[in-house]
């Protein structure tokens, strides 16, 4: 590198430094603001984490306190006074409240809690379906068969997490309406499903026999064991 080139490079470097210092002097507040935002953001994140932990702990303590009451009525009333913000916590609280209400004989309140949980859009589908399924089973004596059938059919769609349990409920409706062949066919569908549990499989076998049918276990889950 020639002396001229070296001199030019030094001048350029000096110019860059002067421009940088000038910009920092002129707009230095931007750098300060960035630092404040970074530090503030980290502090806010830690605050939110701590607040979430505190909220979860308080909710857990409130639930445990309510569940420790001596009677179902007292547990129901105590749980109704508990509030939850997070969607999943709200579903859990609704299910606990519904269970206490059912135990206390207040089926209407239990159904209301479960139906509210079943319509929460922020929670996973499985939570909504469990709540809806439980609400329907509690209304076996109060909701007309056509409505229950329609709603259980929605829960029995292929791939639905509660499909087999919903099919069982549909079969029970068939039995109640004298549709024996339809009930046997539904129970056979349950037996043929690879996802059937041992308990549900046993119930299906027993009901098919009780209805005068002959269960086909050739394709049933676990038939080769």
Protein Blocks (a to p, Z undefined) as FASTA:
>chain_A
ZZklmmmmmmmmmmmmmmmmmmmmmmmmmmmmmmmmmmmmmmmmmmmmmmmmmmmmmmmm
mmmmmmmpmbfklmmmmmmmpccfblklmmmmmmmmmmmmmmnopamlmmmmmmmmmmmm
kbcfklmmmmmmmmmmmmmmmpcfklmmmmmmmmmgghiaklmmmmmmmmmmmmmnopam
lmmmmmmmmmmpmkbcfklmmmmmmmmmmnopacdfklgghklZZ
